[in-house]
Amino acid sequence: MISVILTKHKRTHLFEKQLERVKSQSVKPTEIIIVDNTQQNLGVWSRFSTAIHAKNEFVCVIDDDTIPGTLWLEHCFQQFNRKEGLYGTHGWIFNSNKQWKGNYKRIGWPSQNEETIEVDYVSHNWFFKKDWLKWYWNYIPEPRFFNCGEDMNFSFQLQKQGIQTFVPPHPINNKSLWGSVEERHGLDENSLWESNRDGFRQSMFGFFDDQIQRGWKLINESKLM
């Protein structure tokens, strides 16, 4: 029913722990595919190109810094059955003036939310129908966006199809439902955002602007129309 895509990159010391957690899910994946970027970095987009080869109806792509709660896959599947959409661990909601810096609210990990919340895009973890990947590659990234933007792109391409992006509940008293349960890994020195390696933040800002120019509608912008 569910295929999981894992990535080995900078945090190889976490891989066995992550793999064990995926195998311990209450709804167990029937397929686990590993993208090995340890020798040659194929970029953040490679997970979604690999996902095309998944055998199941549903796919969950998980970042190398993300240790999901044991009920995560079941949680996403239940939420999906209530409302079809792209579900993820960490969401971003931007204000309506189409600017990034200091202009957003974070939803989900490492904070908490008691209800499902629609967001502009999600990161760290993506649960979706495999068939939706046929729209993902309507956009081919420029070389300068090799290491960013794969998350924004997915939400934008799905938006064109009338499909929304959500963060499911991350209740404060039940971390087994969380998309990631350990904060420090996503905020360590290996984080592209924290280290700003290769000018990552500037690339993200540039990709955000590029997608807005291509027609990506932010949630708060749509509310004003």
N, C-alpha and C positions, 0 to 999 in steps of 0.2 A: 504493500500500500504506500509506504513512504521510503524514499531514498534520501540519504544524508550525504552531503558533500563536505569533507573536511580538508583543511589546508595545512601542510607543514611548511613553516617559513622560519621566522626568527625565534619562535618560542617552542623549539623542539622538545624542551624539557617538560612542557605541558601536554604534549601530544598523547601520551599513554593515559594520562588522567582524563583528558577530553574524550578519548576513544572509549574508555571504560564507562564514562557517564552516558555516552550515547547508547552503548550496549545495555545500560541499566534502565533505559526509559520504560515507563509503564506501557506505552505503545511502542514496541520495538521496531526499528527500521528493518526492512527485509533486504536492504542493500546499503552498503557504506562505500563511497568512492573517495579516494585520497588524491588530492592534488599536491604533488611534491615540488615545492618552490625552493628547496634548500640549496640545490646546486646551481640552478638557473632560475632567476625570478621571472616568472611569466606574467606578473602583474595581477592586479586585483580583479580584472575582467575574466581571467582564465577560469575561475570557479564556475561562472555562468556558461561559458562555452563547454566545459566538461559536463555540466548538468544536462546538456542536450542528450547525452548518452545514457541517462538514468532510465531504468526499466519501469518505474512505478508512476502512478498518476500524480502523486504529490512529492515535492522535493523540499528539503530544508538545507540551505547553504549556511555553514557556520564558520565564523572567523576563527583564527588560531588563538585569539585571546579570550575566547568565550567558553565557559563551562556551564551548560544549561542545567536547570533544575530537572529532577527525575520525571516530572509530569509535563515537561515543556511540549513535546510533540503531541501528546494527548490534548493538552490545553489549546494548542493552535488548531488542531483538527476540530475540536468542539466549537471553538470560536468561528472557524471557517464555515461550519455547517449552519451556524446562526446567521452569518453575514459573509458572503464570499468576498475575499480581498487578499492583499499581500499583508502578511503579519510579520512583525519583527521585534527585536529585543529593545531597541533604543530608537525613539522617534524625535523628529524635529518639526516644530511648527514655527514658521516665520511670520513676522508682522507684514503688513500689506504694502510696505514701500519698496519691496523688491531689493532689499539690501541684506547682506549676510552679517557683517561684523556687529556684534552686540545687539542683534535684532531677531533673536529666536528664543523659544522655550523648549526645554528638553523634557521628554516624556519617557517613562519606563526606567530601565536600568541606567544608573545605579540608584535612582530614586524609586518611588512607589506610585502606582496609580490603581485605584480600586475599580475602575470601569474601563471598558474598551474605548480607546480614543483615536479618532482619525488624525493622521499627521501628514505632513508634506512628503516625508520619506523616512525609511528606517535603515538602520545599520547594525552591524555585528552578527545578525542572524536573520534569515529570510525564509519564510514558509509560504509555499505557493503551489499552484497547479503547474506541472511540467509543461503542459500545452501552451502556457502563457509565454514561454521562451521564444515562440515564433514571432512575438512582437518586440522582444528585448533587442534583437539585432537589427531593428529598423534604423538604429543609430550605430555607426562605427566610430569609435573614439579617435581623435587626432593623437599623434604621438605624445604631445605635451600633456595629455590626460591619461597616460598609460597607467599611472598608479593612483587614480582617484576617479570618483564620479560614477562608478558602477552602480551604486545604491540609488543616487538621484535619478539616473537614467531609467532604472526599472520602474520606479514610481511614475515617472513622466510618461513612459511608453504605455503603461497600464492605464493611466489617466485618460489617454486618447481613446481607450476602449471602454471607458466608463467604469473602470475598476479602481476602487479606493485602497488606500494604504492605512494600516492600523497597528497600534501597539495594544496587545491584549492586557487584561488586568495583571498587575504585579503587586498583589496584596502584601502589606507589610508583615503579616503574620503567617505567610505561607510561601517561603522561598522555593519550594519544589515546583511552583508554577512559573518561576522567573526564567527569562531567556538567558540570563547569566547570573551566577550567584557569587562571583568573586570579583570585587571592584578593582583590586590592585593590578590585575593583569592587563586590563584595557587602558590603564593610565600609566604604565611603566615606560622605561626608556626605549622599548621596542615599538611603542605606539608611533605611527606616522604623524598623528596629530600632535602628540606631546613633544616629540623630537623635532618636528618640522623638517625631517630628512628630505633632501632634494627639493626644498621649497614647497613641501606638501600643502601647507595652508594656502599659499598663494595660488597653487594649482586648483585647489578646491574652490576658492573664491572665483577664479576664472571660469571653472566649469559651471558653477551656479549661475553666473552672469550669462554664459553661453546658452544654458537651458531656458532661462527666462526669455532670452531673445528668440529662441525657437518656439516659444508658445506655452511653456510650462506655467500653469495657473496655480498659485499658492492658495491654500484654504482661506486665509483671511482676506486675500484679494477678492476671491469669489464671493465672499459674504457681503462685500461692498457693492456688488453689481446688481 
